[in-house]
Each structure stands twice: as structure tokens, then as C-alpha cells.
Amino acid sequence: DSGVTQTPKHLITATGQRVTLRCSPRSGDLSVYWYQQSLDQGLQFLIQYYNGEERAKGNILERFSAQQFPDLHSELNLSSLELGDSALYFCASSEGKTSGRDEQFFGPGTRLTVL
Amino acid sequence: AQKITQTQPGMFVQEKEAVTLDCTYDTSDQSYGLFWYKQPSSGEMIFLIYQGSYDEQNATEGRYSLNFQKARKSANLVISASQLGDSAMYFCAMREGLDFNKFYFGSGTKLNVKP
């Protein structure tokens, strides 16, 4: 158990809908990361937050947004869902160091299926 | 150009033997970090080992070692004395950029350990 929790574990929804994925980082970690893992694209970095502020942005679509709250949990909002958004969404957390070893610990993921 | 390249989509190894999983990376930064993660069939991502670009010694963590060849830009993972539980997907990853704020994962190598 990595200490990172994600809810829900599975989510099935329809095209055009909006969903929210939730992540709670390990105790003491200030940074949260979101990743998308789909069969044809591998693991893609979406966005990173550090202590409530956006720190880095990857391949995140405009239809997607995220935030990190004062208690450090994070939410990833996906809107106007398309079939291609079906994927495993991982949250990871780390201390948030900007150099050296700062390994990320991953949650169990949320499996999103868009029908 | 791909930032992380894993050229072995799948590999087989006999139990108790050693195996090397290849990873090459592309960066023009002097400071960067390299990671390996394991993803069993259950789906979670497990951190295995880290190598910093300035580390002179190859990293080791138990049965895992990282064969770091900086001039060749390769960071191969060596698993000694393979066990059946090592059967999984293995991902090579890199952090680079200002404040280490860019993250890239390879496409993965599926390792099967045969009894």
C-alpha cells in the first residue's frame, strides 16, 4: 500500500458527461501528480500541483482541469467526455523536491470507461 | 524524438536468472533523474529504483540495479535472481527541466518469468 488513495476505483459514464476523480496524497507529501494511462498512449503526465499551486503542466486537454485543496487532496475534473478518454487515471504524490531523488508514490488508479 | 525509449515490448526470463531491461533517454539537460517502476497485472505502479544524473555510482535496491551509462544515455534495469512475482510491466521514466517539472515515461517492457 503506497499510502495514496484514489476514489472511485471504477467509473462508467456516457459521452458528453463530466466526472470528478479524487486523490489523497501520502501523509507529509506536498505534491500531487495526475497521469493518464491508455492502451495506445502509454503513461502520459497530465499535471502537477505543489502545496495548492500548479507547478507543471503536461499533455492535459482543455476539457480537463485539476486543483489541489488546502488539505492537499486533489481532484481531476474531466468534462465533455469522449470515447477516447477511457483510460486508467493515476494520481501520485511526492515530497515535491525540485532536484535529486523525489520518487512518486502512485495510487491504485481510477478506471474510467466512457460509453 | 521520444524522450524515453524502451525497445523491448516483451521479454522472457527463466526463474532465478538475471535479466536486463533496456532504456534509453533523450535530454539536453545536465541535471535529470531516472526512475524505474513496476506495474503488476493488478495495476498499481510501484517505484523500484532512482538514478540521478550526477550520481557516479550505479544505483542498487535489493535485487534491482541500474546500469547507468551517461555518455550513451542509457539506464538499463538489471533484475538479479528473477522470481515469478517479477512478472509485470516495467516502465522507465525521466524527470528533467527547471525544478524537475517535466516527466516522461517509456512505453514499457512486459517481463514474463518462467518457472
Interface residues (C-beta under 8 A of the other chain):
Chain A: S2 Y33 Y35 G42 L43 Q44 F45 Q48 R55 A56 G58 L88 F90 A92 K97 T98 S99 G100 R101 D102 E103 Q104 F105 F106 G107 P108 G109
Chain B: S31 G33 F35 Y37 G43 E44 M45 I46 F47 Y50 G52 F91 A93 R95 G97 D99 F100 N101 K102 F103 Y104 F105 G106 S107 G108
